[in-house]
């Protein structure tokens, strides 16, 4: 199934809070494939795509954090000018509502959409290729 698990954790605005999350994941042998950090007046949110989501949640909980697992879709981008624009156009034309978007370390981007299962069905057969959790978990080339 192409749905991928995103792990989110609330972080403080103190120096070192992102480092604490990434350290906990690294010590657990979890490889980060992509991440996003956003903030509000009160706190920040670190979102990660990793090779082993269950191990990531366990490591973060063990470190005193409260991880949240969310299904997202990851789509492949053509490596060319306008590649992102073309994919986002196809997603919009399929009627998929994007909540936010960020890129991974590869030619993929994560789309948190209102209804991941519906998005998966709507994008089946389109020019947008959904990326599987197994592809995310594969060792980097």
Order of alpha helices (4+ residues) and beta strands (2+ residues): beta-alpha-beta-beta-alpha-beta-alpha-beta-beta-alpha-beta-alpha
